[in-house]
Amino acid sequence: MIEIDGENDDYSIHGYIALPDENKSNRNHMITLVNGRVVRNNDLNRAINDAYYTYKPDIKFPIVVLKFETDPTLIDVNIHPTKQDIKLSKSLFKKR
């Protein structure tokens, strides 16, 4: 796995991503944490999957473990009772 470490004005990210030839048939191995909480966010998962787009088959998903840290006011955890689904107020992956 490859170590990832970066930040912008709103977010910092740290974690590991698998090489493109290591992939799975479902999203269960796309693990994301925001401020220490394991979360599910379709926009975030889509951005991660899109980053692998040219390197893997469409029906496969990457293996990642990514930890995001941000100001708690930029996320809304009150989307689902389990608090696993979140809404981000700003995009993690701004196109520059």
HUGICOR-V133327 format. One record per pair of residues at least 24 apart in sequence whose C-alpha atoms are under 6 Angstrom apart, sorted by the first residue. I is the first residue (numbers start at 1). J is the second residue. D is the distance in whole Angstrom. If there is no record, write none. Layout:
i & j & d
I & J & D
I & J & D
This chain:
i & j & d
11 & 69 & 6
11 & 70 & 5
12 & 68 & 6
12 & 69 & 5
13 & 67 & 6
13 & 68 & 5
14 & 66 & 6
14 & 67 & 5
15 & 65 & 5
15 & 66 & 4
15 & 67 & 6
16 & 64 & 6
16 & 65 & 5
17 & 64 & 4
18 & 63 & 5
20 & 55 & 6
23 & 60 & 6
23 & 61 & 5
23 & 62 & 5
23 & 63 & 6
24 & 60 & 5
24 & 61 & 5
25 & 60 & 5
26 & 61 & 6
27 & 61 & 6
29 & 63 & 5
30 & 63 & 5
30 & 64 & 5
31 & 64 & 6
31 & 65 & 5
32 & 65 & 6
32 & 66 & 5
32 & 67 & 6
33 & 67 & 5
33 & 68 & 6
34 & 67 & 6
34 & 68 & 5
34 & 69 & 6
35 & 69 & 5
39 & 84 & 4
39 & 85 & 6
40 & 84 & 6
40 & 85 & 5
41 & 85 & 6
41 & 86 & 6
